[in-house]
Amino acid sequence: MTASAPNGLFFHTAVAAAASSDVGGTFIPGSTTYQDKIMALTTGSLTVDSYTAQLNDRILVMGQNTGSSGIATLGNLVATTPAPIPAGEIATLTSLVGGSGYNNFPPTYSVNLTGGSGTGAVATVAAAAGSGTITSVTITNGGSGYVVGDVLGISGAGYGTGFSIHVASLAPGLVTGTVTGVSLTGGTGNGAVATLTVNAGTVTAVTLTATGSGYAVNDSLSGTSSGVGSFTIAVTKVTGVAASQNGIYIVTQPGNTSSGIGPIATVNTTTAGSGYISGTYSNVPLTGGTGKGATATITVAGNGPINAIGAIVSGSGYTQYYGEVSGVSLTGGSGTGAAATLFVQGGKVLSVQLTNVGTGYAAGDILSASGLAGGTGFAVSVASILGSVTNVVLVNAGTGYTAQDSLSVNAAFLGGVGSGFAATVATVVPSSWCLTRAGDAAVGSEMPGIAVWTTNGNSNGGKIWVCNVNTPVVLDTTPLSFVRISTL
């Protein structure tokens, strides 16, 4: 029988006894390359020492190293451009002048900041009891169009007097150039570091500067840096891997999309979950199942309780109210039941504190307060809700999955709250070939001293090899090694 080996070896086994059927593990490498660089997968075929292996060829897998695995090479880069950072977005504030008379504040309140060159800045402020002096200001929305040194105040003259604060710094723009010392996270290892080449916030190249240890082929890695978009990149080769999968294999039929093993082709959402913060989340790791490395872009939407409110339109003419107005029902939008405490000054609604999140709302809903008498124009938007997963788009197919694998996500990647989402692998990418342990080399006791000789291969054709392991062998556990003893 013609046979092949990753070192360019095609062989017949010299073992007399043969098992009646193949046993042991089936391997569908997909894009996997053996780490001693002796086997490579090309489109639709297995290439061994410049020979294209055929169905039923016998392959000797040998020469793999034991030990930890630092990254040798990385694969194709998958980069995502970040959303443009608004020009003039406030990052930090300084030089607080607390003023006095802000006695109507609760312990903390969300307010619109006024003045300066820009618009849209919102902050949470706290005032001291008694004196009414504002003691802290925390930016919650940096707005846009501001410049360093802008002097800001609080809308509504009736608040008190004397408050001001300066813009200290702005959010960084998108990076163009190189970013050094970026730690690569994910996968099975640690310690890998890279230099990123970036153009307008998009990563265009990843260059290893530290290879780390403990990584495996197809590990999916990523990294973060200010002003740089997200990216993922796969490990394609490592410096050493366990040699337990050395042995004799037969090239068998390709895997089946509904029952094979390989990268994910499609997933079905089985349970949408609930309580996740609405939005679109990129490169979310999918956990569970028999494989690793799959990521997806996940959208959370639908209708549910309000998670956060957005910009406030203050309106005018609400002069019969002053200070806190509690128990105000918020009307409009697609839901019901939301209520809030409003802070009214000078006839305007200056801040909104939710006291009941209601149910059935959608992100983008515009709410008002029909029961607030005397004035007009007050409105507040729903920034986000607690919803369910509505869409899953596969970004990285991973490797080693089987159909019907059950997948989930860590809520930390979907805003930090929520539970219950589950998906099922519907199909996997069919492999162009599979490796099954040969029947006459599928029992551990057959391996010590087993001899094979090669019949083809540019570099290693016509050579005889012997497994020189003398200890008891447990397949897929005991490292195997082969030595050349002669030529034909």
C-alpha positions as CSV (number, residue, x, y, z in Angstrom):
1,M,0.0,0.0,0.0
2,T,1.4,3.4,-0.9
3,A,1.8,5.6,2.2
4,S,3.0,9.0,3.1
5,A,4.6,10.8,6.1
6,P,4.8,14.5,7.1
7,N,8.6,14.4,6.6
8,G,7.9,13.4,3.0
9,L,7.6,9.7,3.8
10,F,5.5,7.2,2.0
11,F,5.7,3.8,3.5
12,H,4.5,0.2,4.1
13,T,4.5,-0.9,7.7
14,A,6.7,-3.9,8.6
15,V,4.3,-5.0,11.3
16,A,2.8,-8.4,10.5
17,A,-0.3,-8.2,12.7
18,A,-3.0,-5.7,11.8
19,A,-6.1,-4.8,13.6
20,S,-9.4,-5.6,11.8
21,S,-10.5,-2.0,12.0
22,D,-9.1,1.4,12.7
23,V,-9.4,2.6,16.2
24,G,-8.2,5.6,18.1
25,G,-8.8,9.3,17.5
26,T,-9.9,10.9,14.2
27,F,-8.2,14.2,13.4
28,I,-9.6,16.8,11.1
29,P,-6.8,19.4,11.1
30,G,-8.6,22.1,9.1
31,S,-6.0,24.9,8.9
32,T,-3.7,23.2,11.4
33,T,0.0,22.8,10.4
34,Y,2.2,20.4,12.3
35,Q,4.7,22.4,14.3
36,D,7.9,20.9,13.0
37,K,6.8,22.3,9.6
38,I,6.8,18.9,8.0
39,M,3.1,18.9,7.1
40,A,1.1,21.7,5.4
41,L,-2.5,21.9,4.3
42,T,-3.2,23.5,0.9
43,T,-6.6,24.1,-0.6
44,G,-8.4,20.9,-0.8
45,S,-5.4,18.7,-0.2
46,L,-2.7,17.5,2.2
47,T,0.8,18.3,0.9
48,V,3.7,16.1,2.2
49,D,7.2,16.9,1.0
50,S,5.8,18.3,-2.3
51,Y,3.6,15.2,-2.8
52,T,-0.2,15.6,-2.7
53,A,-1.6,12.9,-0.5
54,Q,-4.6,10.9,-1.8
55,L,-7.5,9.1,-0.1
56,N,-6.2,5.9,1.7
57,D,-2.6,7.0,1.7
58,R,-0.8,6.1,4.9
59,I,1.0,9.0,6.7
60,L,3.7,8.8,9.2
61,V,3.5,11.7,11.7
62,M,6.8,12.2,13.3
63,G,9.4,14.7,14.5
64,Q,7.2,16.8,16.8
65,N,8.9,18.3,19.8
66,T,7.8,18.1,23.5
67,G,7.8,21.1,25.8
68,S,6.2,24.5,26.0
69,S,5.0,26.3,22.9
70,G,6.0,29.9,22.2
71,I,4.5,31.5,19.2
72,A,6.5,31.0,16.0
73,T,4.2,32.7,13.4
74,L,0.8,34.4,13.3
75,G,-1.9,34.2,10.6
76,N,-4.0,36.6,8.8
77,L,-5.1,39.8,10.7
78,V,-8.7,40.5,11.3
79,A,-9.0,44.2,12.2
80,T,-12.1,46.3,13.1
81,T,-12.0,50.0,12.7
82,P,-13.2,51.8,15.9
83,A,-16.1,54.2,15.8
84,P,-14.6,57.7,15.2
85,I,-13.9,59.6,18.4
86,P,-15.8,62.9,18.5
87,A,-13.5,65.8,18.0
88,G,-13.2,67.8,21.2
89,E,-14.6,65.2,23.5
90,I,-13.8,66.0,27.2
91,A,-11.7,63.5,28.9
92,T,-10.8,65.2,32.3
93,L,-11.8,68.4,34.2
94,T,-9.8,70.6,36.5
95,S,-9.9,73.7,38.7
96,L,-13.2,73.1,40.4
97,V,-14.8,76.2,42.0
98,G,-17.7,74.7,44.0
99,G,-19.7,77.9,44.6
100,S,-22.5,77.9,47.1
101,G,-26.2,77.6,47.5
102,Y,-26.6,74.3,45.6
103,N,-28.6,73.0,48.6
104,N,-31.4,71.3,46.5
105,F,-29.0,68.7,45.2
106,P,-29.4,65.1,46.4
107,P,-26.1,63.3,47.2
108,T,-25.4,63.0,43.5
109,Y,-27.1,64.3,40.4
110,S,-26.7,64.1,36.6
111,V,-26.6,67.6,35.0
112,N,-25.9,69.2,31.7
113,L,-22.7,71.3,31.6
114,T,-22.9,74.6,29.8
115,G,-20.5,77.1,28.3
116,G,-17.2,76.6,26.5
117,S,-16.8,75.8,22.8
118,G,-18.7,72.6,22.6
119,T,-22.0,70.9,23.3
120,G,-23.4,67.8,24.9
121,A,-21.3,67.4,28.0
122,V,-23.0,65.7,30.9
123,A,-21.6,65.1,34.4
124,T,-22.6,63.7,37.8
125,V,-22.1,66.2,40.6
126,A,-22.2,66.0,44.4
127,A,-22.7,68.9,46.8
128,A,-21.9,69.3,50.5
129,A,-24.8,69.5,52.9
130,G,-25.4,72.8,54.4
131,S,-23.1,75.0,52.4
132,G,-24.4,73.7,49.1
133,T,-20.8,73.8,47.7
134,I,-20.3,71.3,44.8
135,T,-17.5,69.0,45.9
136,S,-17.0,66.6,42.9
137,V,-17.8,66.5,39.2
138,T,-17.5,63.3,37.1
139,I,-17.9,63.4,33.4
140,T,-20.4,60.8,32.1
141,N,-20.6,62.1,28.5
142,G,-17.7,64.1,27.0
143,G,-19.8,65.8,24.3
144,S,-17.9,67.3,21.4
145,G,-16.4,70.5,20.1
146,Y,-14.6,71.5,23.4
147,V,-11.1,72.8,23.7
148,V,-8.7,72.6,26.7
149,G,-9.2,75.6,29.0
150,D,-13.0,75.9,28.3
151,V,-14.8,77.2,31.4
152,L,-18.0,75.3,32.1
153,G,-21.0,75.9,34.3
154,I,-24.4,74.2,35.1
155,S,-27.6,75.1,33.3
156,G,-30.3,76.8,35.3
157,A,-29.6,80.1,37.1
158,G,-31.6,79.0,40.1
159,Y,-29.2,76.3,41.1
160,G,-26.9,78.4,43.2
161,T,-24.0,80.7,42.4
162,G,-20.3,80.6,41.8
163,F,-19.7,77.2,40.3
164,S,-17.2,76.7,37.5
165,I,-14.8,74.0,36.2
166,H,-12.2,73.9,33.4
167,V,-11.6,71.4,30.6
168,A,-8.2,69.8,31.5
169,S,-7.8,67.3,28.6
170,L,-9.6,65.9,25.6
171,A,-10.0,62.2,24.5
172,P,-7.2,61.0,22.2
173,G,-7.8,60.8,18.5
174,L,-7.3,57.7,16.4
175,V,-3.7,56.5,16.3
176,T,-1.6,56.5,13.1
177,G,1.9,54.9,13.5
178,T,3.3,52.2,15.6
179,V,2.3,51.1,19.1
180,T,4.9,49.1,21.0
181,G,4.6,46.8,24.0
182,V,1.0,45.6,23.4
183,S,0.3,42.4,25.4
184,L,-1.6,39.8,23.3
185,T,-4.4,38.2,25.3
186,G,-6.5,35.0,24.7
187,G,-5.6,31.5,23.7
188,T,-4.0,28.9,26.0
189,G,-0.7,30.6,26.7
190,N,0.7,33.9,28.1
191,G,3.5,36.4,27.7
192,A,3.2,37.2,24.0
193,V,3.9,40.9,23.2
194,A,3.6,42.7,19.9
195,T,4.2,46.0,18.1
196,L,1.1,47.2,16.2
197,T,1.2,49.1,12.9
198,V,-1.9,51.4,12.9
199,N,-3.5,53.6,10.3
200,A,-6.3,56.0,11.5
201,G,-7.1,53.6,14.4
202,T,-7.1,50.4,12.3
203,V,-4.5,47.8,13.0
204,T,-2.7,46.9,9.7
205,A,0.1,44.6,11.0
206,V,1.1,42.7,14.2
207,T,4.8,42.0,14.8
208,L,5.8,39.7,17.6
209,T,8.4,41.1,20.0
210,A,8.0,38.4,22.7
211,T,6.8,34.8,21.8
212,G,5.5,33.8,25.2
213,S,4.8,30.2,26.1
214,G,2.0,27.7,26.4
215,Y,0.2,28.6,23.1
216,A,-1.4,26.2,20.6
217,V,-2.1,26.4,16.9
218,N,-5.4,28.3,16.2
219,D,-5.3,30.2,19.4
220,S,-7.1,33.5,18.8
221,L,-5.3,36.5,20.2
222,S,-6.2,40.2,20.6
223,G,-4.8,43.3,22.2
224,T,-5.9,46.8,23.2
225,S,-4.5,50.3,23.2
226,S,-6.0,53.8,23.4
227,G,-7.0,55.1,20.1
228,V,-6.6,51.7,18.4
229,G,-9.4,49.6,17.1
230,S,-10.0,45.9,18.0
231,F,-8.3,43.1,16.2
232,T,-7.9,39.3,16.3
233,I,-5.1,37.2,14.9
234,A,-4.6,33.4,15.0
235,V,-1.5,31.5,16.0
236,T,-0.4,29.4,13.0
237,K,2.8,27.8,14.3
238,V,4.4,27.4,17.7
239,T,8.0,26.5,18.6
240,G,7.2,23.1,20.2
241,V,4.1,20.9,20.9
242,A,3.5,17.6,22.5
243,A,4.6,14.6,20.4
244,S,1.8,12.3,21.6
245,Q,0.0,12.5,18.3
246,N,3.0,11.0,16.4
247,G,2.1,7.7,14.7
248,I,0.8,6.1,11.6
249,Y,-2.5,7.5,10.0
250,I,-4.6,6.8,7.0
251,V,-6.1,9.7,4.9
252,T,-9.9,9.0,5.2
253,Q,-13.1,10.5,3.8
254,P,-13.7,14.2,4.4
255,G,-15.7,15.3,7.5
256,N,-19.4,15.9,7.3
257,T,-20.8,19.3,7.9
258,S,-23.5,18.1,10.2
259,S,-21.5,15.5,12.2
260,G,-17.8,16.3,11.6
261,I,-15.2,18.2,13.6
262,G,-13.9,21.5,12.6
263,P,-14.4,25.3,12.4
264,I,-17.9,26.5,13.0
265,A,-19.9,27.2,9.8
266,T,-23.3,28.2,11.3
267,V,-24.8,28.7,14.7
268,N,-28.5,28.8,15.8
269,T,-29.6,30.8,18.8
270,T,-31.5,28.4,21.1
271,T,-32.1,30.8,24.0
272,A,-31.9,34.6,23.6
273,G,-31.4,35.2,27.4
274,S,-32.4,38.4,29.1
275,G,-31.1,41.3,31.1
276,Y,-28.2,42.1,28.8
277,I,-27.4,45.8,28.1
278,S,-28.5,46.8,24.6
279,G,-25.9,47.4,22.0
280,T,-23.6,45.7,19.5
281,Y,-20.6,43.9,20.9
282,S,-17.6,42.9,18.7
283,N,-15.3,39.9,19.0
284,V,-17.2,38.3,21.9
285,P,-15.7,34.9,22.8
286,L,-18.1,31.9,22.4
287,T,-17.5,29.5,25.3
288,G,-18.4,25.8,25.6
289,G,-18.4,22.9,23.2
290,T,-15.5,20.7,22.1
291,G,-13.6,23.4,20.3
292,K,-11.9,26.7,21.0
293,G,-11.3,30.1,19.4
294,A,-14.7,31.1,18.1
295,T,-15.8,34.7,18.4
296,A,-18.8,36.6,17.2
297,T,-20.4,40.0,16.9
298,I,-23.5,40.0,19.1
299,T,-26.4,42.4,19.0
300,V,-28.6,42.9,22.1
301,A,-31.9,44.7,21.4
302,G,-35.6,44.2,21.8
303,N,-37.8,45.6,24.6
304,G,-37.2,45.6,28.3
305,P,-36.5,47.7,31.4
306,I,-34.6,50.9,31.0
307,N,-30.9,50.6,31.8
308,A,-29.8,54.2,31.2
309,I,-31.2,57.4,30.0
310,G,-29.6,59.7,27.5
311,A,-29.7,63.4,26.7
312,I,-32.2,65.6,28.4
313,V,-34.3,68.3,26.7
314,S,-35.1,70.7,29.6
315,G,-38.2,72.3,28.2
316,S,-39.6,75.5,29.8
317,G,-42.4,77.0,31.8
318,Y,-42.5,74.5,34.6
319,T,-42.4,77.4,37.1
320,Q,-44.8,75.9,39.7
321,Y,-42.0,73.4,40.6
322,Y,-38.8,74.0,42.4
323,G,-36.1,71.5,43.3
324,E,-36.9,67.8,43.5
325,V,-40.2,66.6,42.0
326,S,-40.6,63.0,42.9
327,G,-42.9,60.2,41.6
328,V,-43.1,61.6,38.1
329,S,-44.4,59.1,35.6
330,L,-42.5,59.0,32.3
331,T,-44.8,58.7,29.3
332,G,-44.3,57.8,25.7
333,G,-42.0,55.3,24.0
334,S,-42.9,51.6,23.6
335,G,-42.9,50.6,27.3
336,T,-44.8,51.4,30.5
337,G,-44.2,52.0,34.1
338,A,-41.0,54.1,34.1
339,A,-40.9,56.8,36.8
340,A,-38.3,59.3,38.0
341,T,-37.4,62.1,40.3
342,L,-36.9,65.3,38.4
343,F,-34.9,68.4,39.4
344,V,-36.6,71.5,38.2
345,Q,-35.1,75.0,38.4
346,G,-36.0,78.2,36.6
347,G,-38.9,76.5,34.9
348,K,-36.6,73.9,33.3
349,V,-36.0,70.2,34.0
350,L,-32.3,70.0,34.6
351,S,-31.8,66.4,35.6
352,V,-33.6,63.0,35.8
353,Q,-33.1,60.2,38.3
354,L,-34.9,57.0,37.5
355,T,-36.9,55.5,40.3
356,N,-38.7,52.8,38.3
357,V,-37.2,51.3,35.2
358,G,-40.5,50.0,33.8
359,T,-40.7,47.4,31.1
360,G,-41.1,47.0,27.4
361,Y,-39.0,50.0,26.4
362,A,-36.6,50.1,23.4
363,A,-33.3,52.0,23.0
364,G,-34.0,55.3,21.3
365,D,-37.5,55.8,22.8
366,I,-38.3,59.4,23.6
367,L,-40.0,59.9,27.0
368,S,-41.8,62.9,28.5
369,A,-43.9,63.6,31.6
370,S,-47.5,64.4,30.6
371,G,-48.4,64.9,34.3
372,L,-45.9,67.7,34.7
373,A,-48.1,70.8,34.6
374,G,-47.6,74.3,33.3
375,G,-44.7,73.9,31.0
376,T,-43.8,72.3,27.6
377,G,-40.9,70.7,25.8
378,F,-39.4,68.4,28.4
379,A,-38.1,65.1,26.9
380,V,-35.5,62.5,27.7
381,S,-34.2,59.6,25.5
382,V,-33.7,56.0,26.5
383,A,-30.0,55.3,25.9
384,S,-30.1,51.6,26.6
385,I,-32.4,48.9,27.9
386,L,-32.0,45.4,29.3
387,G,-32.8,43.2,26.4
388,S,-32.0,39.9,24.7
389,V,-29.6,38.6,22.1
390,T,-31.2,39.3,18.7
391,N,-28.3,38.5,16.3
392,V,-25.1,36.5,16.3
393,V,-22.6,37.0,13.4
394,L,-19.6,34.7,13.5
395,V,-16.3,36.5,13.2
396,N,-13.8,33.7,14.0
397,A,-14.9,30.2,13.3
398,G,-12.4,28.6,15.7
399,T,-11.5,25.0,15.4
400,G,-12.3,21.6,16.9
401,Y,-16.1,22.1,17.2
402,T,-18.8,19.5,16.5
403,A,-22.4,19.9,15.4
404,Q,-24.8,20.4,18.3
405,D,-22.1,21.8,20.5
406,S,-23.8,24.1,23.1
407,L,-22.2,27.6,23.2
408,S,-22.7,30.6,25.5
409,V,-21.0,33.9,26.5
410,N,-19.7,35.6,29.6
411,A,-22.0,38.5,30.5
412,A,-18.9,40.6,31.0
413,F,-18.6,40.9,27.2
414,L,-22.3,42.0,26.9
415,G,-22.2,45.0,29.2
416,G,-21.6,43.1,32.4
417,V,-25.1,41.9,33.3
418,G,-27.7,39.5,32.0
419,S,-27.9,35.7,31.6
420,G,-29.4,32.8,29.8
421,F,-28.1,33.2,26.2
422,A,-27.3,29.9,24.5
423,A,-26.5,28.9,20.9
424,T,-26.0,25.6,19.2
425,V,-23.4,24.8,16.5
426,A,-25.6,23.9,13.5
427,T,-22.8,22.9,11.0
428,V,-19.1,22.9,10.9
429,V,-16.8,23.7,8.0
430,P,-16.1,20.4,6.1
431,S,-12.5,19.4,6.1
432,S,-10.8,18.5,2.9
433,W,-9.2,15.4,4.6
434,C,-9.2,13.5,7.8
435,L,-6.5,11.5,9.6
436,T,-7.4,8.2,11.3
437,R,-4.9,6.0,13.1
438,A,-4.0,3.1,11.0
439,G,-5.4,-0.2,12.2
440,D,-2.0,-1.9,12.5
441,A,-0.7,1.0,14.7
442,A,-3.8,1.8,16.7
443,V,-2.8,-0.1,19.9
444,G,-0.2,1.2,22.3
445,S,1.6,-2.1,22.5
446,E,2.2,-2.1,18.7
447,M,4.2,1.1,18.7
448,P,7.6,0.3,20.4
449,G,9.9,-1.0,17.7
450,I,7.4,-0.6,14.8
451,A,9.3,-0.1,11.5
452,V,8.1,1.7,8.4
453,W,9.9,2.4,5.2
454,T,9.2,5.2,2.7
455,T,8.5,4.9,-1.0
456,N,8.1,8.5,-2.0
457,G,9.2,12.0,-1.0
458,N,11.7,14.5,-2.3
459,S,13.7,14.6,0.9
460,N,13.0,11.4,2.7
461,G,11.9,8.8,0.1
462,G,13.6,5.4,0.4
463,K,14.4,5.6,4.2
464,I,13.5,3.2,7.0
465,W,12.2,4.5,10.3
466,V,11.7,2.8,13.7
467,C,9.8,4.0,16.7
468,N,12.5,4.0,19.4
469,V,10.2,4.3,22.5
470,N,10.8,1.3,24.8
471,T,8.4,2.2,27.6
472,P,4.7,1.2,27.6
473,V,2.7,3.4,25.2
474,V,-0.6,5.1,25.8
475,L,-1.9,6.5,22.5
476,D,-2.4,10.3,22.4
477,T,-0.6,10.5,25.8
478,T,2.9,9.0,25.5
479,P,5.3,11.0,23.3
480,L,6.5,8.9,20.4
481,S,9.7,9.4,18.4
482,F,11.1,7.8,15.3
483,V,14.7,7.4,14.1
484,R,16.1,6.5,10.7
485,I,18.0,3.2,10.7
486,S,18.7,2.6,7.0
487,T,17.8,3.3,3.4
488,L,16.1,1.0,0.9
